[in-house]
Every structure is written in structure tokens, then in C-alpha cells.
């Protein structure tokens, strides 16, 4: 209770402090985020809006405990009318954006001008932006050779997952998290081992699983088929298309069960090629050992590189979030005049 009271007073205190401060001092805007991983993402985005008049301080939702997560952020913000120009919340959308007010939390997040969301499922989806995956491999292996067309692969993955994903969202919109829960959907759209010789073979296998599940759902719920099709048309206005589905699927699933399954064999092959090149060009054993050691010391684990990937700034979802921040700051400036 004391924690809630403290957090309810945070924004009021900050606003009062700003009114008393000299006009030329920089205004601090506190941004609550869900976890350690979210700090870097939101810091990168919000720093684009810092200037001589304002700066952002990205913080975890509790200053006196290790409690984290979306629930903690919202508990410290949704229940106070003080959330405003000196205090904002920055959260993963999960399904709340696609639910469009079907739940109380979804209504609050989508309607509150001081709560900013990723629109895609989570920041992991940004890190897995298909257009940036080749760069991740280059940074991890220091080898710039293209082995797989990542955008084409993720587009095909999305097209296969799309019709089943609509059914998953449909049940969640109806407050039914039991008939076809997220973990069942994820099990249908995970990748098995990826072969670099036949990279699309794993997608063919996934498609068989997806089609079987689709047939089951359509047989069990024929009355819902038309509604699911209509939902697809509605969600197109939220950026969800057959080609972009992977951006809205659970972020950890996309990162761990799809993208890493793809990047691991690619990076293994790229490293092997570089090592073979060193062996071929080395004039003697000592030069080979020295060069190989230098190369090995320069490599970065691909999973680490993926989590640090920030080459998503031309992703449309990122532009949407930036536009929300821009409007928030412009509105705040008007109110202070």
C-alpha cells in the first residue's frame, strides 16, 4: 500500500518540482519499463527526443524491490490520475493492441495517452526484424556472405502461421484462453532443425502441422469461420498482414524457436568458411594459429548479438511508437504555454 501511495505521488511531485525549477533547467520525464532488457530499447528510442529542454530517465517500476513486469508497471500507473507529462509508462503490447479493448487492460493501454506500447508483441520482435538479421550474422561472425534471404524466409513463415494466428487471437478476444491457448499455437509454429541446403523444408513441415490444426478448428467451430475471416480484415488496419505475422507472435517464441533456429546454422557455416579461408591463406602453422586466435577473439555469440540488435529503426512499428512520443511531447508543450 505504501508503494502504491508513493508511486501515485511520483508524477505530482515531479510536476511540482518542474514548476518551481528555473525555466532554463532541463525537464526530467521518468519512463517506467518492464525489465532490464526493456531499458536499452526504450532508452534508444526516447533519446531521439532529448534536447536542451528535456531528458528521459528510464526506470524499473519499483525503486524499493526487485518486482518487475508489465503488471507492476501498470499497477504503478493505471490507478493514478497523476500519470502525465513527467511520468510515462512504456510496455510490451503482448496481445493488448490486437485485442482492441476486449479486456480491461487492453482498453486502458490503448486509450491512455501516457502509456506507450510496442504495437508488435514485444521488443524481441523488433530485435528479430527480418531486414536486420543479415547484419546480426555479420556482426557475430565477421563474414558478410549471404546464405539465406532472411526477409523472404520470415515472410513465408508469417504466411503459413497467419490463418492459425487469427484463430488464436479470435479466442483471446472472446476471453477464451483455454480452447486454443498461446502455448498450443506456439507449438504449431515452431521450427525444427533448419538445413542450409534446403532451408524451406522446415517450413513445409510446419505447414503440415498448421493445416492439420486449422482443419481441426474449422471442423469443431464452423460457426466461427466467418468471424475469424472478418477479424483478419480488421487487423489489417493494425498492421497485421500475412507477411508481417511474426511481428505479432509472442516475442520469446519468435526469438528462441524461430529466428535462433535459423541464425545458429547460418553463423556456424559462416564461421567455418572464415576459418577455412584463414587455413588456406596462412603461410605457416604459427601464422594460422595467430590469425585463428585473433578471429575467434573477435567473434560474438549470435544470441547476444541478436538481443543487442538495434537495426530496426525503419520498421513501421518503431515509427508508430516514435509518432506517439512526438504527439505526447507536442501536446505537453502546448499545455505549458
C-alpha positions as a Markdown table, in Angstrom:
| # | Residue | x | y | z |
|---|---|---|---|---|
| 1 | Unk | 0.0 | 0.0 | 0.0 |
| 2 | Unk | 2.9 | 2.3 | 0.8 |
| 3 | Unk | 4.5 | 1.5 | -2.5 |
| 4 | Unk | 1.3 | 2.4 | -4.4 |
| 5 | Unk | 0.9 | 5.7 | -2.5 |
| 6 | Unk | 4.5 | 6.6 | -3.3 |
| 7 | Unk | 4.1 | 5.9 | -6.9 |
| 8 | Unk | 0.8 | 7.7 | -7.1 |
| 9 | Unk | 2.5 | 10.8 | -5.8 |
| 10 | Unk | 5.6 | 10.5 | -8.1 |
| 11 | Unk | 4.2 | 12.4 | -11.1 |
| 12 | Unk | 2.6 | 15.1 | -8.9 |
| 13 | Unk | 5.9 | 15.6 | -7.1 |
| 14 | Unk | 7.8 | 15.8 | -10.4 |
| 15 | Unk | 5.4 | 18.3 | -11.9 |
| 16 | Unk | 5.6 | 20.5 | -8.8 |
| 17 | Unk | 9.4 | 20.3 | -8.9 |
| 18 | Unk | 9.4 | 21.4 | -12.6 |
| 19 | Unk | 7.1 | 24.4 | -11.9 |
| 20 | Unk | 9.5 | 25.6 | -9.2 |
| 21 | Unk | 12.6 | 25.0 | -11.2 |
| 22 | Unk | 14.3 | 27.7 | -13.2 |
| 23 | Unk | 12.9 | 27.9 | -16.8 |
| 24 | Unk | 16.2 | 27.0 | -18.4 |
| 25 | Unk | 16.7 | 23.7 | -16.4 |
| 26 | Unk | 16.1 | 20.5 | -18.3 |
| 27 | Unk | 12.8 | 18.9 | -17.5 |
| 28 | Unk | 13.0 | 15.2 | -16.4 |
| 29 | Unk | 10.5 | 12.7 | -17.7 |
| 30 | Unk | 10.5 | 9.4 | -15.9 |
| 31 | Unk | 9.7 | 6.3 | -18.1 |
| 32 | Unk | 8.7 | 3.1 | -16.3 |
| 33 | Unk | 9.6 | 0.0 | -18.2 |
| 34 | Unk | 9.1 | -3.7 | -17.6 |
| 35 | Unk | 12.5 | -5.2 | -17.2 |
| 36 | Unk | 16.3 | -4.9 | -17.6 |
| 37 | Unk | 16.0 | -5.8 | -21.3 |
| 38 | Unk | 13.5 | -3.1 | -21.9 |
| 39 | Unk | 15.7 | -0.4 | -20.6 |
| 40 | Unk | 18.1 | -0.4 | -23.6 |
| 41 | Unk | 15.2 | -0.5 | -26.2 |
| 42 | Unk | 13.3 | 2.4 | -24.7 |
| 43 | Unk | 16.5 | 4.4 | -23.9 |
| 44 | Unk | 17.4 | 4.1 | -27.6 |
| 45 | Unk | 14.0 | 5.4 | -28.7 |
| 46 | Unk | 13.5 | 8.1 | -26.1 |
| 47 | Unk | 17.0 | 9.5 | -26.5 |
| 48 | Unk | 16.0 | 10.7 | -30.0 |
| 49 | Unk | 13.6 | 13.2 | -28.4 |
| 50 | Unk | 16.0 | 14.6 | -25.8 |
| 51 | Unk | 17.2 | 18.2 | -26.2 |
| 52 | Unk | 18.2 | 21.3 | -24.1 |
| 53 | Unk | 14.7 | 21.4 | -22.5 |
| 54 | Unk | 14.0 | 17.8 | -21.6 |
| 55 | Unk | 15.6 | 14.4 | -20.9 |
| 56 | Unk | 14.2 | 11.0 | -20.1 |
| 57 | Unk | 15.1 | 8.7 | -17.2 |
| 58 | Unk | 14.2 | 5.1 | -17.9 |
| 59 | Unk | 13.5 | 3.2 | -14.7 |
| 60 | Unk | 12.2 | -0.2 | -13.5 |
| 61 | Unk | 8.7 | 0.1 | -11.9 |
| 62 | Unk | 9.8 | -0.3 | -8.3 |
| 63 | Unk | 12.6 | 1.5 | -6.6 |
| 64 | Unk | 12.5 | -0.5 | -3.3 |
| 65 | Unk | 12.1 | -4.1 | -4.6 |
| 66 | Unk | 13.1 | -6.4 | -7.5 |
| 67 | Unk | 9.5 | -6.6 | -8.7 |
| 68 | Unk | 9.3 | -6.2 | -12.5 |
| 69 | Unk | 7.0 | -6.9 | -15.4 |
| 70 | Unk | 4.1 | -5.3 | -17.2 |
| 71 | Unk | 1.7 | -5.9 | -14.3 |
| 72 | Unk | 4.0 | -3.9 | -12.0 |
| 73 | Unk | 4.3 | -1.0 | -14.4 |
| 74 | Unk | 0.6 | -0.8 | -14.9 |
| 75 | Unk | -0.2 | -1.1 | -11.2 |
| 76 | Unk | 2.0 | 1.9 | -10.5 |
| 77 | Unk | 0.4 | 4.0 | -13.3 |
| 78 | Unk | -3.1 | 2.9 | -14.3 |
| 79 | Unk | -4.6 | 3.5 | -10.9 |
| 80 | Unk | -3.4 | 7.1 | -10.6 |
| 81 | Unk | -4.7 | 10.2 | -12.3 |
| 82 | Unk | -1.3 | 11.8 | -11.8 |
| 83 | Unk | 0.3 | 9.9 | -14.8 |
| 84 | Unk | 1.2 | 12.8 | -17.0 |
| 85 | Unk | 3.9 | 14.9 | -18.6 |
| 86 | Unk | 6.5 | 14.0 | -16.0 |
| 87 | Unk | 5.7 | 10.3 | -15.8 |
| 88 | Unk | 5.0 | 7.8 | -18.6 |
| 89 | Unk | 4.8 | 4.0 | -18.9 |
| 90 | Unk | 6.4 | 2.0 | -21.7 |
| 91 | Unk | 5.3 | -1.6 | -22.1 |
| 92 | Unk | 5.2 | -4.5 | -24.5 |
| 93 | Unk | 1.8 | -4.8 | -26.2 |
| 94 | Unk | 1.6 | -8.6 | -25.9 |
| 95 | Unk | -1.9 | -9.2 | -27.4 |
| 96 | Unk | -3.4 | -6.0 | -25.9 |
| 97 | Unk | -3.1 | -4.0 | -29.1 |
| 98 | Unk | -4.8 | -6.7 | -31.2 |
| 99 | Unk | -7.5 | -7.2 | -28.6 |
| 100 | Unk | -8.5 | -3.5 | -29.1 |
| 101 | Unk | -10.4 | -3.1 | -25.8 |
| 102 | Unk | -11.7 | -6.7 | -25.4 |
| 103 | Unk | -10.2 | -6.7 | -21.9 |
| 104 | Unk | -9.9 | -4.0 | -19.2 |
| 105 | Unk | -6.1 | -3.8 | -19.5 |
| 106 | Unk | -6.3 | -3.6 | -23.3 |
| 107 | Unk | -8.8 | -0.7 | -23.0 |
| 108 | Unk | -6.5 | 1.2 | -20.6 |
| 109 | Unk | -3.4 | 0.7 | -22.6 |
| 110 | Unk | -4.9 | 1.6 | -26.0 |
| 111 | Unk | -6.7 | 4.7 | -24.7 |
| 112 | Unk | -4.2 | 6.2 | -22.2 |
| 113 | Unk | -2.1 | 8.9 | -23.9 |
| 114 | Unk | 0.7 | 8.4 | -21.3 |
| 115 | Unk | 1.1 | 4.7 | -21.8 |
| 116 | Unk | 3.3 | 3.8 | -24.8 |
| 117 | Unk | 3.3 | 0.3 | -26.3 |
| 118 | Unk | 5.4 | -1.6 | -28.8 |
| 119 | Unk | 2.3 | -2.5 | -31.1 |
| 120 | Unk | 4.2 | -5.7 | -32.1 |
| 121 | Unk | 4.1 | -8.3 | -29.3 |
| 122 | Unk | 7.3 | -7.3 | -27.6 |
| 123 | Unk | 10.8 | -5.8 | -28.1 |
| 124 | Unk | 12.1 | -9.2 | -29.0 |
| 125 | Unk | 10.1 | -8.9 | -32.3 |
| 126 | Unk | 11.9 | -5.7 | -33.0 |
| 127 | Unk | 15.3 | -7.4 | -32.5 |
| 128 | Unk | 14.1 | -10.2 | -34.9 |
| 129 | Unk | 13.2 | -7.7 | -37.7 |
| 130 | Unk | 13.9 | -9.7 | -40.8 |
| 131 | Unk | 15.6 | -6.9 | -42.7 |
| 132 | Unk | 18.2 | -6.7 | -39.9 |
| 133 | Unk | 19.1 | -10.4 | -39.5 |
| 134 | Unk | 21.9 | -10.5 | -42.0 |
| 135 | Unk | 23.6 | -7.6 | -40.2 |
| 136 | Unk | 23.3 | -9.7 | -36.9 |
| 137 | Unk | 25.1 | -12.6 | -38.6 |
| 138 | Unk | 27.8 | -10.3 | -39.9 |
| 139 | Unk | 28.4 | -8.7 | -36.5 |
| 140 | Unk | 28.6 | -12.2 | -34.9 |
| 141 | Unk | 30.8 | -13.9 | -37.5 |
| 142 | Unk | 32.6 | -11.1 | -39.3 |
| 143 | Unk | 31.6 | -12.8 | -42.5 |
| 144 | Unk | 29.4 | -10.8 | -44.9 |
| 145 | Unk | 28.3 | -13.6 | -47.2 |
| 146 | Unk | 24.6 | -14.1 | -47.8 |
| 147 | Unk | 23.4 | -17.7 | -47.1 |
| 148 | Unk | 19.7 | -17.2 | -46.6 |
| 149 | Unk | 17.3 | -14.5 | -47.7 |
| 150 | Unk | 16.0 | -13.7 | -44.2 |
| 151 | Unk | 13.2 | -11.3 | -45.3 |
| 152 | Unk | 11.8 | -13.9 | -47.8 |
| 153 | Unk | 12.1 | -16.7 | -45.2 |
| 154 | Unk | 10.3 | -14.8 | -42.5 |
| 155 | Unk | 7.6 | -13.6 | -44.9 |
| 156 | Unk | 6.9 | -17.2 | -45.9 |
| 157 | Unk | 6.9 | -18.2 | -42.2 |
| 158 | Unk | 4.4 | -15.5 | -41.5 |
| 159 | Unk | 2.1 | -16.5 | -44.4 |
| 160 | Unk | 2.0 | -20.1 | -43.1 |
| 161 | Unk | 1.3 | -19.0 | -39.5 |
| 162 | Unk | -1.2 | -16.3 | -40.3 |
| 163 | Unk | -4.5 | -18.2 | -40.6 |
| 164 | Unk | -3.9 | -20.1 | -37.4 |
| 165 | Unk | -2.8 | -16.9 | -35.6 |
| 166 | Unk | -6.1 | -15.3 | -36.4 |
| 167 | Unk | -7.9 | -18.2 | -34.6 |
| 168 | Unk | -5.6 | -17.8 | -31.6 |
| 169 | Unk | -6.4 | -14.1 | -31.4 |
| 170 | Unk | -10.1 | -14.8 | -32.0 |
| 171 | Unk | -10.4 | -17.0 | -28.9 |
| 172 | Unk | -8.4 | -14.5 | -26.8 |
| 173 | Unk | -10.8 | -11.7 | -27.9 |
| 174 | Unk | -13.7 | -13.8 | -26.6 |
| 175 | Unk | -11.9 | -14.2 | -23.2 |
| 176 | Unk | -11.3 | -17.9 | -24.0 |
| 177 | Unk | -7.7 | -18.7 | -23.1 |
| 178 | Unk | -8.3 | -22.5 | -22.8 |
| 179 | Unk | -9.7 | -23.8 | -26.2 |
| 180 | Unk | -6.6 | -22.8 | -28.2 |
| 181 | Unk | -4.1 | -21.2 | -25.8 |
| 182 | Unk | -0.9 | -19.4 | -26.9 |
| 183 | Unk | 1.4 | -22.3 | -26.0 |
| 184 | Unk | -0.6 | -24.6 | -28.3 |
| 185 | Unk | -0.3 | -22.1 | -31.1 |
| 186 | Unk | 3.4 | -21.7 | -30.5 |
| 187 | Unk | 3.8 | -25.5 | -30.6 |
| 188 | Unk | 2.3 | -25.5 | -34.1 |
| 189 | Unk | 4.5 | -22.7 | -35.5 |
| 190 | Unk | 7.9 | -23.6 | -34.1 |
| 191 | Unk | 10.7 | -24.7 | -36.4 |
| 192 | Unk | 12.5 | -28.0 | -36.3 |
| 193 | Unk | 16.2 | -28.1 | -37.4 |
| 194 | Unk | 17.0 | -25.8 | -40.3 |
| 195 | Unk | 19.0 | -27.3 | -43.2 |
| 196 | Unk | 21.0 | -24.7 | -45.1 |
| 197 | Unk | 20.8 | -26.9 | -48.2 |
| 198 | Unk | 17.0 | -27.0 | -48.0 |
| 199 | Unk | 16.1 | -24.1 | -45.7 |
| 200 | Unk | 12.4 | -24.1 | -46.7 |
| 201 | Unk | 11.9 | -27.8 | -45.9 |
| 202 | Unk | 11.3 | -26.9 | -42.2 |
| 203 | Unk | 8.6 | -24.5 | -43.3 |
| 204 | Unk | 6.9 | -27.3 | -45.3 |
| 205 | Unk | 6.9 | -29.4 | -42.2 |
| 206 | Unk | 5.5 | -26.6 | -40.1 |
| 207 | Unk | 2.8 | -26.0 | -42.8 |
| 208 | Unk | 1.6 | -29.6 | -42.4 |
| 209 | Unk | 1.1 | -29.1 | -38.6 |
| 210 | Unk | -0.6 | -25.7 | -39.1 |
| 211 | Unk | -3.0 | -27.1 | -41.7 |
| 212 | Unk | -3.9 | -30.0 | -39.5 |
| 213 | Unk | -4.7 | -27.7 | -36.6 |
| 214 | Unk | -6.7 | -25.4 | -38.9 |
| 215 | Unk | -8.8 | -28.3 | -40.2 |
| 216 | Unk | -9.5 | -29.3 | -36.6 |
| 217 | Unk | -10.6 | -25.8 | -35.5 |
| 218 | Unk | -12.8 | -25.3 | -38.6 |
| 219 | Unk | -14.4 | -28.7 | -38.0 |
| 220 | Unk | -15.1 | -28.0 | -34.3 |
| 221 | Unk | -16.1 | -24.4 | -34.7 |
| 222 | Unk | -17.7 | -23.9 | -38.2 |
| 223 | Unk | -19.8 | -21.1 | -36.9 |
| 224 | Unk | -16.7 | -19.0 | -36.2 |
| 225 | Unk | -15.0 | -19.3 | -39.6 |
| 226 | Unk | -16.7 | -16.2 | -41.0 |
| 227 | Unk | -15.9 | -14.2 | -37.8 |
| 228 | Unk | -12.3 | -15.2 | -38.0 |
| 229 | Unk | -12.1 | -14.1 | -41.6 |
| 230 | Unk | -13.7 | -10.7 | -40.6 |
| 231 | Unk | -11.1 | -10.4 | -37.8 |
| 232 | Unk | -8.4 | -10.7 | -40.4 |
| 233 | Unk | -9.7 | -7.7 | -42.3 |
| 234 | Unk | -10.0 | -5.7 | -39.1 |
| 235 | Unk | -6.4 | -6.5 | -38.0 |
| 236 | Unk | -5.0 | -5.3 | -41.3 |
| 237 | Unk | -5.6 | -1.8 | -40.1 |
| 238 | Unk | -3.4 | -2.6 | -37.2 |
| 239 | Unk | -0.5 | -3.6 | -39.4 |
| 240 | Unk | -1.1 | -7.4 | -39.2 |
| 241 | Unk | -0.9 | -9.0 | -42.7 |
| 242 | Unk | 0.0 | -12.5 | -43.8 |
| 243 | Unk | 3.5 | -11.2 | -44.4 |
| 244 | Unk | 4.0 | -9.5 | -41.0 |
| 245 | Unk | 2.6 | -12.1 | -38.7 |
| 246 | Unk | 5.9 | -12.8 | -37.0 |
| 247 | Unk | 6.0 | -9.3 | -35.5 |
| 248 | Unk | 2.8 | -10.0 | -33.5 |
| 249 | Unk | 3.5 | -13.6 | -32.3 |
| 250 | Unk | 4.9 | -14.0 | -28.8 |
| 251 | Unk | 8.4 | -12.4 | -28.9 |
| 252 | Unk | 10.3 | -15.1 | -27.0 |
| 253 | Unk | 8.9 | -17.7 | -29.2 |
| 254 | Unk | 9.9 | -15.9 | -32.4 |
| 255 | Unk | 13.4 | -15.3 | -31.0 |
| 256 | Unk | 14.1 | -18.7 | -29.5 |
| 257 | Unk | 12.0 | -21.2 | -31.5 |
| 258 | Unk | 12.3 | -19.5 | -35.0 |
| 259 | Unk | 15.0 | -16.9 | -35.5 |
| 260 | Unk | 17.7 | -18.5 | -33.4 |
| 261 | Unk | 16.9 | -21.9 | -35.1 |
| 262 | Unk | 17.7 | -20.0 | -38.3 |
| 263 | Unk | 20.7 | -18.0 | -37.3 |
| 264 | Unk | 22.6 | -20.7 | -35.5 |
| 265 | Unk | 23.3 | -22.9 | -38.5 |
| 266 | Unk | 23.9 | -19.8 | -40.7 |
| 267 | Unk | 26.6 | -18.5 | -38.3 |
| 268 | Unk | 28.1 | -21.9 | -37.8 |
| 269 | Unk | 28.6 | -22.1 | -41.6 |
| 270 | Unk | 29.9 | -18.6 | -41.9 |
| 271 | Unk | 32.5 | -19.2 | -39.1 |
| 272 | Unk | 33.6 | -22.4 | -40.7 |
| 273 | Unk | 34.1 | -20.7 | -44.1 |
| 274 | Unk | 36.2 | -17.9 | -42.5 |
| 275 | Unk | 38.3 | -20.5 | -40.6 |
| 276 | Unk | 38.9 | -22.4 | -43.8 |
| 277 | Unk | 39.9 | -19.2 | -45.6 |
| 278 | Unk | 42.4 | -18.5 | -42.8 |
| 279 | Unk | 43.9 | -22.0 | -43.1 |
| 280 | Unk | 44.1 | -21.7 | -46.9 |
| 281 | Unk | 45.9 | -18.3 | -46.8 |
| 282 | Unk | 48.2 | -18.9 | -43.9 |
| 283 | Unk | 51.8 | -19.3 | -44.9 |
| 284 | Unk | 52.8 | -21.4 | -41.9 |
| 285 | Unk | 51.3 | -23.0 | -38.8 |
| 286 | Unk | 52.2 | -20.2 | -36.5 |
| 287 | Unk | 50.5 | -17.6 | -38.7 |
| 288 | Unk | 47.5 | -19.9 | -38.9 |
| 289 | Unk | 47.3 | -20.2 | -35.1 |
| 290 | Unk | 47.7 | -16.5 | -34.5 |
| 291 | Unk | 45.2 | -15.5 | -37.2 |
| 292 | Unk | 42.7 | -18.1 | -36.0 |
| 293 | Unk | 43.0 | -16.9 | -32.4 |
| 294 | Unk | 42.5 | -13.3 | -33.4 |
| 295 | Unk | 39.4 | -14.3 | -35.4 |
| 296 | Unk | 38.0 | -16.3 | -32.5 |
| 297 | Unk | 38.6 | -13.5 | -30.1 |
| 298 | Unk | 36.7 | -11.1 | -32.4 |
| 299 | Unk | 33.6 | -13.2 | -32.6 |
| 300 | Unk | 30.4 | -12.5 | -30.6 |
| 301 | Unk | 27.8 | -15.1 | -29.6 |
| 302 | Unk | 24.9 | -14.7 | -32.1 |
| 303 | Unk | 22.2 | -14.9 | -29.3 |
| 304 | Unk | 23.9 | -12.0 | -27.6 |
| 305 | Unk | 24.2 | -10.1 | -30.8 |
| 306 | Unk | 20.5 | -10.7 | -31.6 |
| 307 | Unk | 19.5 | -9.3 | -28.2 |
| 308 | Unk | 21.6 | -6.2 | -28.8 |
| 309 | Unk | 20.4 | -5.7 | -32.3 |
| 310 | Unk | 19.0 | -2.2 | -32.8 |
| 311 | Unk | 18.8 | -2.2 | -36.6 |
| 312 | Unk | 15.0 | -2.0 | -36.6 |
| 313 | Unk | 14.6 | 1.8 | -36.8 |
| 314 | Unk | 12.9 | 1.7 | -40.3 |
| 315 | Unk | 10.4 | -0.9 | -39.0 |
| 316 | Unk | 6.9 | 0.6 | -39.3 |
| 317 | Unk | 6.0 | -0.3 | -35.7 |
| 318 | Unk | 9.0 | 1.6 | -34.4 |
| 319 | Unk | 7.8 | 4.6 | -36.4 |
| 320 | Unk | 4.4 | 4.3 | -34.8 |
| 321 | Unk | 5.9 | 4.4 | -31.3 |
| 322 | Unk | 8.0 | 7.4 | -32.2 |
| 323 | Unk | 5.0 | 9.2 | -33.6 |
| 324 | Unk | 3.1 | 8.6 | -30.3 |
| 325 | Unk | 6.1 | 10.1 | -28.3 |
| 326 | Unk | 6.2 | 13.0 | -30.6 |
| 327 | Unk | 2.5 | 13.8 | -30.2 |
| 328 | Unk | 2.8 | 13.4 | -26.4 |
| 329 | Unk | 5.7 | 15.9 | -26.3 |
| 330 | Unk | 3.9 | 18.4 | -28.6 |
| 331 | Unk | 0.7 | 18.2 | -26.5 |
| 332 | Unk | 2.7 | 18.8 | -23.4 |
| 333 | Unk | 4.4 | 21.8 | -24.9 |
| 334 | Unk | 1.0 | 23.3 | -25.8 |
| 335 | Unk | -0.2 | 22.9 | -22.3 |
| 336 | Unk | 2.8 | 24.7 | -20.8 |
| 337 | Unk | 2.3 | 27.8 | -22.9 |
